[in-house]
Amino acid sequence: MRVISGSQKGTVLKAVPGMGTRPTTDKVKEAIFNMIGPYFEKGLGLDLYAGSGGLGIEALSRGMEKVIFVDKEIQALQTVQANLAKCGFEGRSEVYRNDAGRALKVLAKRGLAFDTVFLDPPYKKQKLTAMLEFMSANGLLRENGYAVCEHDAGLTLPEKAGNLFTYKTAQYGITGITIYTKKGDETRGEDRDLPGQL
């Protein structure tokens, strides 16, 4: 597992010990960043099921200003911290141990809004739609920001979750990617959202 591009291109990252996490493959990671970037001129990111921190660290390497990493497993957080230190990104990150749902509530209370949110929960415990709806209701995604959902390829997510709309979808073997974006006022008045109106 390595950083694919940017300032830390080629840096090898540690994986979380054991079989409890499922790192995003290089192929999928490259595809994700080609869809939402591939590079950034700052911005705030959230890696909600951080695991080894590979997605958030890739975003930092590609120019994102700061990323918040959240995981409930202590081994995952220790791995994230080691990988951040290896890349020299400690000063551009925050790392927290928390359940994803509780973490979103805390971040909402802080009044934060993210340019990019990575959601890669364990396939057997996915609650992606509920999380997207909470993010929408609490303004956690900035206008024109992206929520990147990695999920089982057999799962079809809704086209819309609150004010978040599907931007792109892709499938790579057993992995599905659904990317949502928060559109601005220009989406209001579209026929599909206002049936029966002239």
ROMARSE-544148 format. One line per field, with one value per residue: x, y, z of N, C-alpha, C, O, CB in turn. Coordinates in Angstrom, 1 decimal, padded with zeros to 4 digits. Atoms other than C-alpha are relative to their C-alpha. Glycine has a CB too. Layout:
% ROMARSE-544148
n.xx c(X,...)
n.yy c(Y,...)
n.zz c(Z,...)
ca.xx c(X,...)
ca.yy c(Y,...)
ca.zz c(Z,...)
c.xx c(X,...)
c.yy c(Y,...)
c.zz c(Z,...)
o.xx c(X,...)
o.yy c(Y,...)
o.zz c(Z,...)
cb.xx c(X,...)
cb.yy c(Y,...)
cb.zz c(Z,...)
//
This chain:
% ROMARSE-544148
n.xx c(000.9,-000.9,000.5,-000.1,-000.4,-000.2,-001.2,-000.5,000.2,-000.9,-000.2,000.6,000.7,000.2,001.3,000.5,-000.3,001.2,000.9,001.2,000.3,-000.1,-000.6,000.4,-001.0,-000.6,000.8,001.2,-000.4,-000.3,001.3,000.7,-000.6,000.2,001.3,000.3,-001.2,-000.8,-000.8,000.7,-000.7,000.3,001.3,000.1,000.5,000.4,-000.1,000.9,-000.4,-001.4,-000.8,-001.4,-000.1,-000.5,000.7,-000.3,-001.4,-000.1,000.6,-001.0,-001.1,000.5,000.2,001.0,-000.7,000.1,001.0,000.3,000.1,000.8,000.2,000.3,-001.0,-001.2,-001.1,000.1,-000.4,-001.5,-000.5,000.2,-001.0,-001.3,-000.1,-000.1,-001.4,-000.9,000.2,-000.2,001.3,000.6,000.5,001.2,000.9,000.5,000.3,000.9,000.6,001.4,000.9,000.2,001.2,-000.2,-000.9,000.7,000.8,-001.0,-000.5,001.1,000.0,-001.1,000.3,-000.9,000.5,-001.1,-000.1,000.0,000.2,-000.2,000.8,-000.4,000.3,000.0,001.1,001.1,000.7,000.1,001.1,-000.4,001.1,000.3,-001.0,000.1,001.1,-000.4,-000.9,000.8,000.8,-000.8,-000.9,-001.3,-000.7,000.0,000.5,-000.9,-000.9,000.3,000.1,-000.4,000.4,-000.6,000.9,000.2,000.5,001.4,000.9,000.4,000.4,001.0,-000.5,000.0,000.1,000.1,-000.4,-001.1,000.4,-001.0,-000.9,-000.5,000.0,-000.9,-000.1,-001.3,000.1,001.0,000.1,000.8,-000.2,001.1,-000.5,001.1,-000.4,001.0,000.2,000.5,001.3,000.4,000.8,001.4,000.9,-000.1,001.2,000.1,000.1,001.3,000.9,001.4,000.0,-000.2)
n.yy c(-001.2,-001.2,-001.2,000.1,-001.2,-001.2,-000.3,001.2,001.1,001.2,000.3,001.2,-000.1,001.2,000.4,000.3,001.4,000.8,000.0,-000.7,-001.2,000.3,-001.1,-000.3,000.4,-001.2,-000.2,-000.7,-001.3,-000.9,-000.3,-000.9,-001.3,-000.5,-000.5,-001.2,-000.9,001.0,-000.7,-001.0,-001.3,-000.1,000.7,000.8,001.4,000.9,001.4,000.4,001.4,-000.3,001.2,-000.4,-001.4,-000.1,-000.9,-001.4,-000.3,-000.3,-001.4,-000.9,000.0,-000.7,-001.4,-000.4,-000.8,000.7,001.2,000.5,001.4,000.6,001.4,000.4,001.1,-000.6,000.4,-000.8,-001.4,000.0,000.1,-001.3,-000.9,000.4,-000.3,-001.5,-000.4,000.4,-001.0,-001.3,-000.6,-000.1,-001.4,-000.2,001.1,000.3,001.4,000.3,001.3,-000.2,000.6,-000.9,-000.8,-001.0,-001.0,-001.0,-000.9,-000.9,-000.9,-000.9,-001.0,-000.9,-000.9,000.2,000.4,000.6,000.0,001.4,001.0,001.4,000.9,001.3,000.9,001.5,000.4,000.7,-000.9,-001.2,-000.9,-001.2,-001.0,-000.8,-000.9,-001.1,-000.9,-000.8,-001.0,-001.0,-000.8,-000.8,-000.8,000.4,-000.1,-001.3,000.0,000.5,001.0,001.4,001.1,001.2,001.2,001.3,001.0,001.3,-000.2,000.4,-001.0,-001.2,-001.1,-000.9,-001.1,-001.3,000.1,-001.4,-000.8,000.6,000.7,000.8,-000.7,001.1,001.3,000.9,001.3,000.6,001.3,000.0,-001.4,-001.0,-001.4,-001.0,-001.4,-001.0,-001.4,-000.9,-001.0,-001.3,-000.3,000.2,001.2,-000.2,-000.2,001.0,000.8,001.2,-000.3,-000.7,000.6,-000.5,-001.5,-000.6)
n.zz c(000.0,000.2,000.5,001.5,000.7,-000.8,-000.6,-000.7,001.0,-000.2,-001.4,-000.4,-001.2,-000.8,-000.1,-001.4,-000.3,-000.1,001.2,-000.4,000.9,001.4,000.6,001.4,000.9,000.7,001.2,-000.4,-000.5,001.2,000.7,-000.9,000.1,001.4,000.1,-000.9,000.0,-000.9,-001.0,-000.8,-000.4,-001.4,-000.3,-001.2,000.2,-001.1,000.3,-001.1,-000.4,000.5,000.2,000.1,000.4,001.4,000.8,-000.5,000.2,001.4,000.2,-000.5,000.9,001.2,-000.2,-001.0,-001.0,-001.3,000.0,-001.3,000.1,-001.1,000.0,-001.4,-000.4,-000.5,000.9,001.2,-000.2,-000.2,001.4,000.6,-000.5,000.5,001.5,000.1,-000.4,001.1,001.1,-000.5,000.1,-001.3,-000.2,000.9,-000.2,-001.3,-000.1,-001.2,-000.2,-000.3,000.9,001.1,-000.2,-001.0,000.5,000.8,-000.9,-000.6,001.0,000.3,-001.1,000.2,001.1,001.1,001.3,000.7,001.5,000.4,-001.1,000.4,-000.8,000.4,-001.2,000.2,000.9,-000.7,-000.9,000.7,-000.3,000.8,000.3,-001.2,-000.2,001.0,-000.4,-001.1,000.5,000.7,-000.9,-000.9,000.7,-000.2,001.3,000.7,001.4,001.0,-000.6,000.4,-001.0,000.8,-000.7,000.5,-000.5,000.7,001.4,000.1,-000.7,000.8,-000.8,000.6,000.8,-000.8,-001.4,-000.4,001.1,000.7,001.2,000.6,001.0,000.9,-000.6,000.7,-000.6,000.2,-000.6,-001.1,-000.6,000.7,-000.4,000.3,-000.4,-000.1,-000.1,-000.4,001.1,-000.4,000.3,001.4,000.2,-000.4,001.2,001.0,000.1,-000.7,-001.4,-000.2,001.0,000.2,000.1,001.3)
ca.xx c(000.0,001.5,000.8,000.0,000.6,001.5,004.1,004.5,004.2,005.7,005.7,004.9,002.2,001.7,-001.4,-003.6,-002.5,-005.0,-007.9,-010.4,-009.9,-010.0,-007.6,-008.7,-006.7,-004.4,-006.6,-009.7,-007.9,-006.6,-010.1,-011.6,-009.1,-009.4,-013.1,-012.9,-009.5,-007.0,-005.3,-006.4,-005.5,-006.4,-009.7,-010.8,-011.3,-012.8,-011.7,-014.5,-013.6,-009.9,-008.4,-004.8,-005.6,-004.8,-007.5,-007.0,-003.3,-003.6,-005.8,-003.1,-000.4,-002.5,-002.8,-005.7,-004.9,-006.1,-007.9,-009.6,-009.3,-011.8,-011.8,-013.1,-010.3,-007.2,-004.9,-006.2,-005.6,-002.0,-001.5,-002.9,-000.6,002.4,001.6,001.0,004.4,006.1,004.6,005.2,001.5,001.0,000.5,-002.2,-004.3,-006.5,-007.0,-009.9,-011.1,-014.9,-017.8,-018.6,-022.1,-021.1,-018.2,-020.5,-022.6,-019.4,-018.2,-021.6,-021.5,-018.2,-019.8,-017.4,-018.1,-016.0,-014.8,-014.4,-015.7,-014.5,-017.0,-015.6,-017.4,-017.2,-019.3,-021.4,-022.3,-023.0,-025.3,-024.3,-027.7,-028.4,-025.0,-025.4,-028.8,-027.3,-024.5,-027.0,-029.3,-026.4,-024.5,-021.4,-020.6,-019.7,-021.4,-019.8,-018.0,-017.9,-019.0,-017.1,-018.8,-016.9,-019.2,-020.1,-020.6,-024.0,-025.3,-027.2,-027.4,-030.2,-029.8,-030.4,-029.9,-031.2,-029.6,-026.8,-027.0,-025.2,-022.3,-020.6,-020.7,-018.2,-017.5,-014.2,-014.6,-016.3,-016.0,-018.6,-018.0,-020.8,-019.8,-022.3,-022.1,-023.9,-025.3,-026.0,-029.2,-029.1,-030.6,-033.8,-036.6,-035.4,-038.3,-037.3,-037.3,-040.6,-043.0,-046.3,-045.1,-044.9)
ca.yy c(000.0,003.3,006.9,007.1,010.7,014.2,015.3,011.9,009.8,006.3,006.5,003.0,003.0,000.6,-001.5,-002.1,-005.4,-008.3,-008.8,-006.4,-003.6,-003.7,-001.3,000.5,-000.9,001.4,000.9,002.0,004.9,006.2,006.0,007.9,010.8,011.0,011.6,014.2,015.9,014.6,017.4,020.1,023.7,023.3,022.3,020.3,016.5,013.8,010.2,008.7,005.0,005.8,002.3,002.9,006.4,005.7,007.8,010.9,010.7,010.5,013.7,015.4,014.4,015.8,019.2,019.1,021.5,019.4,016.0,014.8,011.0,009.0,005.3,003.4,000.8,001.8,-000.3,001.6,005.0,004.0,003.0,006.3,008.2,006.2,006.8,010.6,010.8,009.0,011.5,014.5,015.3,015.5,019.3,019.0,016.4,015.6,012.0,010.8,007.6,007.5,005.7,007.2,008.3,010.0,011.6,013.2,014.7,016.1,017.6,019.1,020.8,022.2,023.8,022.2,021.7,019.5,019.7,015.9,013.1,009.5,006.9,003.4,001.4,-002.4,-004.0,-006.0,-002.9,-000.3,002.6,004.9,006.4,007.4,009.0,010.9,012.2,013.3,015.1,016.8,017.9,019.3,021.0,018.9,019.0,022.2,023.3,021.5,019.2,015.4,012.5,009.4,006.1,002.8,-000.2,-003.7,-003.8,-005.4,-002.4,000.3,003.6,006.1,008.8,011.5,011.8,015.0,017.7,015.4,014.0,011.2,012.6,009.4,005.7,003.0,-000.7,-002.4,-006.1,-006.5,-002.8,-000.2,003.6,006.1,009.8,012.4,016.1,019.0,021.2,024.8,026.7,026.0,022.6,024.0,023.9,020.9,018.8,015.7,017.4,019.2,016.8,018.2,021.9,024.0)
ca.zz c(000.0,-001.1,-001.8,-005.6,-006.4,-005.1,-002.7,-001.0,-004.2,-003.7,000.1,001.4,004.1,007.0,007.0,010.1,011.7,011.4,009.0,010.5,007.9,004.1,002.5,-000.7,-003.6,-005.6,-008.7,-006.8,-005.1,-008.4,-009.9,-006.9,-007.2,-011.0,-010.4,-007.6,-008.3,-009.1,-007.2,-004.7,-003.9,-000.2,001.4,004.4,004.3,006.5,006.4,008.5,008.6,008.4,008.7,007.7,006.6,003.0,001.4,003.6,003.3,-000.5,-000.4,001.7,-000.7,-003.6,-002.0,000.5,003.3,006.3,006.9,010.0,010.5,012.6,013.5,016.5,016.6,018.5,016.2,013.2,014.8,015.8,012.1,010.9,013.2,012.1,008.4,009.0,010.7,007.9,005.4,007.6,007.7,011.5,011.4,008.7,010.4,013.4,014.6,016.8,018.2,017.9,016.3,012.9,013.8,017.0,015.3,012.7,015.5,017.2,013.9,013.2,016.7,015.8,012.8,010.3,006.6,004.4,000.8,000.6,002.9,002.5,003.7,003.6,006.3,006.8,004.1,006.6,008.6,006.0,007.0,004.2,003.3,006.9,007.2,003.9,005.1,008.4,006.6,004.4,007.2,009.2,006.5,006.8,003.1,001.4,-001.8,-004.7,-002.2,-002.6,-000.4,-001.7,-000.7,-001.1,-000.8,-001.8,-005.6,-005.1,-003.1,-005.0,-003.2,-003.7,-006.4,-003.8,-000.1,001.3,-000.8,-002.0,-005.5,-007.2,-009.2,-010.5,-009.9,-010.8,-010.1,-009.7,-009.0,-005.6,-004.9,-005.8,-005.7,-005.5,-005.3,-004.1,-004.5,-002.9,-005.7,-005.4,-006.0,-009.7,-009.1,-007.7,-010.2,-012.1,-013.3,-011.6,-008.2,-008.7,-010.4,-011.7,-011.7,-014.8)
c.xx c(000.9,-000.8,000.2,000.6,000.2,001.3,000.7,-000.1,001.1,000.2,-000.8,-000.7,-000.2,-001.5,-000.4,000.2,-001.4,-000.8,-001.3,-000.2,000.3,000.5,-000.5,001.2,000.5,-000.9,-001.3,000.3,000.3,-001.3,-000.7,000.6,000.0,-001.4,-000.3,001.1,000.5,000.8,-000.8,000.8,-000.3,-001.3,000.2,-000.6,-000.3,000.1,-000.7,000.2,001.4,000.8,001.5,000.2,000.4,-000.7,000.3,001.4,000.3,-000.5,001.0,001.2,-000.3,-000.4,-001.1,000.7,000.0,-001.1,-000.1,-000.3,-000.7,000.0,-000.3,001.0,001.4,001.2,000.0,000.5,001.6,000.6,-000.1,001.1,001.4,000.2,000.0,001.4,001.0,-000.1,000.3,-001.3,-000.6,-000.6,-001.2,-001.1,-000.5,-000.4,-000.8,-000.4,-001.5,-000.8,-000.4,-001.2,000.1,001.0,-000.6,-000.7,001.0,000.4,-001.1,-000.1,001.1,-000.2,000.9,-000.8,001.2,-000.1,-000.1,-000.2,000.1,-000.8,000.3,-000.3,000.1,-001.2,-001.2,-000.8,-000.2,-001.3,000.2,-001.1,-000.3,001.1,000.0,-001.1,000.3,001.0,-000.7,-000.8,000.8,001.1,001.5,000.8,-000.2,-000.6,001.1,001.1,-000.4,-000.1,000.3,-000.4,000.6,-000.9,000.0,-000.6,-001.4,-000.9,-000.2,-000.5,-001.0,000.6,000.2,-000.1,000.0,000.3,001.3,-000.5,001.1,000.7,000.6,000.0,001.0,000.1,001.3,000.0,-001.1,-000.3,-000.8,000.4,-001.2,000.5,-001.2,000.6,-001.1,-000.1,-000.5,-001.4,-000.5,-000.8,-001.5,-000.8,000.2,-001.3,-000.1,-000.2,-001.4,-001.1,-001.3,000.0,000.5,001.3)
c.yy c(001.2,001.2,000.1,001.2,001.2,000.1,-001.2,-001.2,-001.1,-000.3,-001.3,000.2,-001.3,-000.4,-000.3,-001.5,-000.8,000.1,000.8,001.2,-000.5,001.2,000.2,-000.3,001.2,000.3,000.8,001.5,000.9,000.4,001.1,001.4,000.6,000.6,001.3,001.0,000.2,000.8,001.2,001.2,000.4,-000.7,-000.9,-001.4,-000.7,-001.4,-000.7,-001.4,-000.1,-001.3,000.4,001.5,000.3,001.1,001.5,000.4,000.3,001.4,001.0,000.1,000.7,001.4,000.4,000.6,-000.8,-001.1,-000.4,-001.5,-000.5,-001.5,-000.4,-001.0,000.7,-000.4,000.8,001.4,000.0,-000.1,001.3,001.0,-000.3,000.5,001.6,000.4,-000.3,001.0,001.4,000.8,000.3,001.4,000.4,-001.0,000.0,-001.5,-000.3,-001.4,000.2,-000.9,001.0,000.9,001.1,001.1,001.0,001.0,001.0,001.0,001.0,001.1,001.0,001.0,-000.2,-000.4,-000.4,000.1,-001.4,-000.8,-001.4,-000.9,-001.4,-001.0,-001.5,-000.4,-000.6,001.0,001.4,000.8,001.3,001.0,000.8,001.0,001.2,001.0,000.9,001.1,001.1,000.9,000.9,000.8,-000.4,-000.1,001.3,000.0,-000.4,-000.9,-001.4,-000.9,-001.3,-001.2,-001.2,-001.1,-001.3,000.3,-000.3,001.0,001.2,001.1,000.9,001.1,001.2,-000.4,001.4,000.9,-000.4,-000.8,-000.8,000.7,-001.0,-001.3,-000.8,-001.3,-000.6,-001.4,-000.1,001.3,000.9,001.4,000.8,001.3,000.9,001.4,000.9,001.1,001.3,000.3,-000.3,-001.2,000.2,000.3,-001.0,-000.9,-001.2,000.2,000.7,-000.5,000.7,001.6,000.4,000.8)
c.zz c(000.0,-000.4,-001.5,-000.6,001.0,000.7,000.7,-001.0,000.2,001.4,000.4,001.4,000.8,-000.1,001.4,000.2,000.0,-001.3,000.2,-001.0,-001.5,-000.8,-001.4,-000.9,-000.8,-001.2,000.4,000.5,-001.1,-000.7,000.8,-000.3,-001.4,-000.1,000.8,000.0,-001.4,001.0,000.6,000.3,001.4,000.3,001.3,-000.3,001.2,-000.5,001.2,000.6,-000.4,-000.3,000.1,-000.3,-001.4,-000.9,000.4,-000.2,-001.5,-000.3,000.5,-001.0,-001.3,000.2,001.0,001.2,001.4,-000.2,001.4,-000.2,001.2,-000.2,001.4,000.5,000.3,-000.9,-001.3,000.2,000.2,-001.4,-000.7,000.5,-000.5,-001.5,-000.2,000.3,-001.1,-001.2,000.4,000.0,001.4,000.2,-000.9,000.3,001.5,000.0,001.2,000.0,000.3,-001.0,-001.0,000.2,001.1,-000.4,-000.9,000.8,000.7,-001.1,-000.4,001.1,-000.1,-001.2,-001.2,-001.3,-000.8,-001.5,-000.5,001.3,-000.6,000.9,-000.5,001.1,-000.3,-000.8,000.7,000.9,-000.6,000.3,-000.8,-000.3,001.2,000.3,-001.0,000.4,001.2,-000.4,-000.7,000.9,000.9,-000.7,000.0,-001.3,-000.7,-001.4,-001.0,000.6,-000.4,001.2,-000.8,000.8,-000.7,000.6,-000.8,-001.4,-000.2,000.6,-001.0,000.9,-000.7,-000.9,000.8,001.5,000.6,-001.2,-000.7,-001.1,-000.5,-001.1,-001.0,000.8,-000.9,000.8,-000.4,000.8,001.1,000.6,-000.9,000.5,-000.4,000.6,-000.1,000.0,000.5,-001.0,000.6,-000.4,-001.4,-000.2,000.4,-001.3,-001.1,000.1,000.9,001.5,000.3,-000.9,000.0,000.0,-001.4,000.0)
o.xx c(001.8,-002.0,001.3,001.4,-000.2,002.3,001.9,-000.2,002.3,000.8,-002.0,-000.1,-000.3,-002.4,000.5,-000.1,-002.4,-000.4,-002.2,-001.4,001.0,-000.2,-000.7,002.3,-000.2,-001.1,-001.6,-000.4,-000.1,-001.4,-001.3,-000.2,000.0,-001.6,-001.1,001.0,-000.1,001.3,-001.9,002.1,-000.1,-001.5,001.3,-001.7,000.2,-000.5,-000.1,000.2,001.7,001.5,001.9,001.3,000.7,000.0,000.5,001.6,001.0,000.1,001.2,001.7,000.6,-001.0,-001.2,001.7,001.0,-002.0,000.8,-001.0,-000.5,-000.3,000.1,001.0,001.9,002.1,001.0,001.3,002.2,001.7,000.8,001.7,002.2,001.2,000.7,001.9,001.9,000.9,000.3,-001.2,-001.8,-001.7,-001.8,-001.9,000.2,-001.0,-000.4,-000.7,-001.8,-000.3,-000.5,-001.2,-000.3,000.9,-000.3,-000.8,000.7,000.6,-000.7,-000.3,001.0,000.5,001.0,-001.9,002.2,-001.2,-000.7,000.5,-000.5,-000.6,-000.2,000.7,000.1,-002.3,-002.3,-001.8,000.0,-002.4,000.0,-000.9,-000.5,000.8,000.2,-001.0,-000.1,000.8,-000.4,-000.8,000.3,002.0,002.4,002.1,-001.3,-000.6,002.2,002.1,-001.5,000.7,-000.5,000.2,000.5,-001.1,000.7,-001.5,-002.1,-002.2,000.7,-001.4,-001.0,001.8,001.1,-000.9,001.0,-000.3,002.0,-001.4,002.3,000.1,000.5,000.0,001.2,-000.3,001.7,000.3,-002.2,-001.1,-000.6,000.7,-001.6,000.7,-001.9,001.7,-002.3,000.9,-001.0,-002.2,-001.7,-001.4,-002.3,-000.4,-000.5,-001.8,-001.1,-000.6,-001.7,-001.5,-001.8,-001.0,001.2,001.7)
o.yy c(001.4,001.1,-000.1,001.1,001.1,-000.6,-001.2,-002.4,-000.8,-001.4,-001.3,000.7,-002.4,000.5,-000.6,-002.3,-000.3,000.7,000.7,001.7,-001.5,002.1,-000.7,000.1,002.2,001.5,001.8,002.4,002.1,001.6,002.0,002.4,001.8,001.5,002.1,002.1,000.9,000.1,001.5,001.1,001.5,-001.7,-001.2,-001.4,-000.4,-001.8,-000.9,-001.6,-000.8,-001.3,000.9,002.0,001.4,001.8,002.3,001.6,001.2,002.1,002.0,001.2,001.3,002.0,001.6,000.0,-000.8,-001.0,-000.5,-002.0,-000.1,-002.0,000.3,-001.3,001.4,000.4,001.2,002.0,001.0,000.5,001.7,001.7,000.6,000.9,002.0,001.3,000.5,001.2,002.3,002.1,000.6,001.5,001.4,-001.2,000.6,-002.0,000.1,-002.0,000.7,-001.2,002.2,002.1,002.2,002.2,002.2,002.2,002.2,002.2,002.1,002.2,002.1,001.9,000.7,-001.0,000.3,000.2,-001.7,-000.7,-001.7,-000.8,-001.8,-001.5,-001.9,000.1,-000.4,000.6,002.4,000.2,002.4,002.2,002.0,002.2,002.3,002.2,002.0,002.3,002.3,002.1,002.0,001.3,000.5,-000.2,001.8,-001.1,000.1,-001.3,-001.6,-000.8,-001.7,-001.5,-001.4,-001.1,-001.3,001.1,000.2,000.8,001.7,000.9,000.9,001.5,002.1,-001.3,002.0,000.8,000.3,-001.7,-000.5,001.3,-000.8,-001.3,-000.6,-001.4,-000.6,-001.4,000.2,001.4,001.0,001.5,000.8,001.5,001.0,001.6,000.6,001.9,001.3,-000.6,-000.3,-001.4,-000.7,001.1,-001.0,-001.1,-001.5,-000.7,000.7,000.2,001.2,002.1,-000.3,001.4)
o.zz c(000.8,-000.7,-002.0,-001.6,002.1,000.3,000.8,-000.5,000.4,001.7,000.1,002.3,000.1,-000.3,002.3,-000.6,000.5,-002.3,-000.6,-001.0,-001.7,-001.2,-002.1,-000.7,-000.9,-001.6,-000.3,000.2,-001.1,-001.1,000.2,-000.5,-001.6,-000.9,000.4,000.6,-002.2,002.0,000.1,000.4,001.7,-000.4,001.7,-000.9,002.3,-001.4,002.3,001.8,-001.4,-001.3,001.2,-000.2,-001.8,-001.6,-000.4,-000.6,-001.9,-001.2,-000.2,-001.3,-001.9,-000.6,001.2,001.7,002.1,-000.9,002.2,-001.0,002.4,-001.3,002.4,001.7,-000.5,-001.2,-001.9,-000.6,-000.2,-001.6,-001.4,-000.3,-000.7,-001.9,-001.0,-000.3,-001.4,-001.8,-000.4,-000.1,001.5,000.8,-000.7,-000.6,002.3,-001.0,002.3,-001.0,001.4,-002.1,-000.8,000.0,000.9,-000.1,-000.8,000.5,000.8,-000.7,-000.7,000.8,000.3,-001.4,-002.1,-001.2,-000.9,-002.1,-001.6,002.3,-001.6,002.2,-001.6,001.7,-001.5,-000.6,000.2,001.4,000.0,000.3,-000.3,-000.1,001.1,000.7,-000.6,000.2,001.3,000.0,-000.6,000.8,001.4,000.0,000.0,-001.3,-000.8,-002.0,-000.9,000.0,-001.1,002.2,-001.7,001.9,-001.9,001.9,-001.8,-001.5,-001.1,000.5,-001.5,001.7,-001.9,-000.6,000.5,001.9,000.7,-002.3,-001.4,-001.0,-000.3,-002.0,-002.2,002.0,-002.0,001.9,-001.5,002.0,000.7,001.5,-002.1,001.7,-001.6,001.8,-001.1,000.4,000.3,-001.2,001.7,-000.8,-001.7,-001.3,000.0,-002.1,-002.1,001.1,001.5,002.2,001.5,-001.9,001.1,-000.2,-002.1,-001.0)
cb.xx c(-001.0,001.1,000.6,-001.3,-001.0,-001.1,-000.2,-000.7,000.2,001.3,-000.4,001.0,-001.4,000.3,-000.2,-001.5,000.7,-000.8,-000.4,000.1,001.0,-001.4,001.5,-000.4,-000.5,001.4,-000.4,-000.8,001.3,000.9,-000.8,000.1,001.5,000.2,-001.0,-000.2,001.1,000.9,001.3,-000.6,-000.4,-000.1,-000.4,-000.8,001.0,-001.4,001.5,-001.4,-001.0,000.7,-000.3,000.8,001.0,-000.1,-001.5,-000.3,001.0,-000.8,-001.3,000.5,000.4,-001.1,-000.2,-000.9,-000.6,-000.5,000.6,-001.3,001.5,-001.4,001.2,-001.4,000.2,000.4,-000.1,-001.5,-000.7,000.4,-000.7,-001.4,000.0,000.2,-001.2,-001.0,000.4,-000.4,-001.4,001.1,-000.9,001.0,001.1,000.5,000.5,-001.2,001.3,-001.2,000.7,-000.4,-001.3,-000.2,-001.2,000.6,001.1,-000.9,-000.7,001.2,000.4,-001.4,000.0,001.3,000.1,001.0,-000.8,000.1,001.3,001.2,-001.4,001.5,-001.5,001.5,-001.5,000.1,000.5,000.5,000.8,000.1,-000.2,000.5,-001.3,-000.1,001.4,-000.2,-001.2,000.7,001.0,-001.0,-000.8,000.7,-000.1,000.1,-000.5,001.4,-000.6,000.7,-000.1,001.1,-001.3,001.5,-001.5,001.5,-001.5,-000.8,000.9,-000.2,000.7,-001.1,001.3,-000.9,-000.9,-001.2,001.2,000.9,000.2,000.8,-000.5,-000.6,001.1,001.5,-001.4,001.4,-001.1,001.2,001.4,000.4,001.4,-001.5,001.4,-001.4,001.2,-000.9,000.6,000.3,-001.0,000.9,-000.2,001.2,000.6,-000.1,000.3,001.3,-000.3,001.3,001.1,000.2,-000.2,-000.8,001.0,-001.1)
cb.yy c(000.0,-000.3,001.3,-000.3,000.4,000.0,001.1,-000.3,000.6,000.3,001.1,-001.2,000.6,000.3,-001.3,000.4,-000.2,000.3,-001.5,000.5,001.1,-000.4,-000.1,001.5,-001.1,-000.4,-001.3,-000.7,-000.2,-000.8,-001.2,-000.4,-000.1,-001.1,-001.1,-000.4,-000.6,-000.8,000.6,-000.6,001.1,001.5,-000.9,000.7,-000.8,000.3,-000.4,000.2,-001.1,000.8,-000.7,-000.9,000.7,-001.3,-000.2,000.0,-001.1,-001.1,000.1,-000.4,-001.5,-000.8,000.6,-001.2,001.3,001.0,-001.2,000.6,-000.7,000.6,-000.8,-000.6,-001.0,-000.4,-001.5,000.1,000.5,-001.2,-001.1,000.6,000.0,-001.5,-000.5,000.6,-000.7,-001.4,-000.2,000.7,-000.8,-000.2,001.0,-000.1,-001.3,000.9,-000.9,001.0,-000.9,001.5,-000.5,-000.8,-000.9,-000.7,-000.7,-000.7,-000.8,-000.8,-000.8,-000.8,-000.8,-000.8,001.4,-001.1,001.2,-001.5,000.7,-000.4,000.2,-000.3,000.4,-000.1,000.3,-000.7,-001.0,-001.1,000.2,-000.2,000.3,-000.5,-000.8,-000.9,-000.7,-000.6,-000.9,-000.9,-000.6,-000.7,-001.0,-000.9,001.4,-001.4,-001.2,000.7,001.4,001.1,000.1,-000.5,-000.1,000.1,-000.1,-000.1,000.6,-001.0,-000.7,-001.3,000.5,-000.3,000.8,000.6,000.2,000.9,-000.9,000.4,001.5,-000.8,001.0,-001.3,000.8,000.4,-000.7,000.6,-000.9,000.9,-000.4,-001.0,000.6,-000.3,000.5,-000.5,000.5,-000.3,000.5,000.6,-000.5,001.1,001.5,000.0,-001.1,001.2,001.4,-000.9,-000.4,-000.8,000.9,001.6,-001.5,-000.4,000.5,000.8)
cb.zz c(001.2,-001.1,000.7,-000.5,-001.1,001.0,001.1,001.3,-001.4,-000.6,000.9,000.1,-000.3,001.5,-000.9,000.2,001.3,001.2,-000.3,001.3,000.3,-000.6,000.0,-000.1,-001.0,-000.5,-000.6,001.1,000.9,-001.0,-000.1,001.4,000.5,-001.0,000.5,001.4,000.9,-000.9,-000.7,001.3,-001.0,000.4,-001.1,001.1,-000.9,000.5,-000.1,-000.3,-000.6,001.0,-001.3,-000.9,000.9,-000.7,000.1,001.5,000.4,-000.8,000.8,001.4,-000.3,-000.6,-001.2,000.4,000.2,001.1,-000.9,000.6,000.0,000.0,-000.6,000.1,-001.1,001.4,-000.4,-000.5,001.3,000.9,-000.7,000.3,001.6,000.2,-000.7,000.9,001.3,-000.5,-000.5,-000.8,-000.8,001.1,-000.3,-001.5,-000.3,000.4,000.0,-000.1,001.1,-000.2,000.8,-001.3,000.4,001.3,-000.8,-001.0,001.1,000.5,-001.2,-000.1,001.3,-000.3,000.4,000.4,-000.7,000.4,-000.5,-000.7,000.7,000.0,-000.1,-000.5,000.5,001.3,-001.1,000.8,001.3,-001.5,001.5,-001.3,-000.4,001.2,-000.1,-001.4,000.3,001.1,-001.0,-001.0,000.9,001.0,000.4,000.6,-001.0,-000.1,-000.3,-000.7,001.5,-001.0,000.7,-000.2,000.0,000.4,000.0,000.7,-001.0,000.6,001.3,-001.1,000.5,001.0,-001.2,-000.5,000.6,001.2,000.5,001.0,-001.1,-000.6,000.7,-000.4,000.0,-000.1,-000.4,000.5,000.6,001.1,000.2,000.2,-000.7,000.6,-000.9,001.2,-001.4,001.4,-001.0,-000.6,000.3,-000.9,000.9,001.0,-000.6,000.3,-001.5,-000.2,000.5,-000.2,000.4,001.2,001.0,-000.6)
//
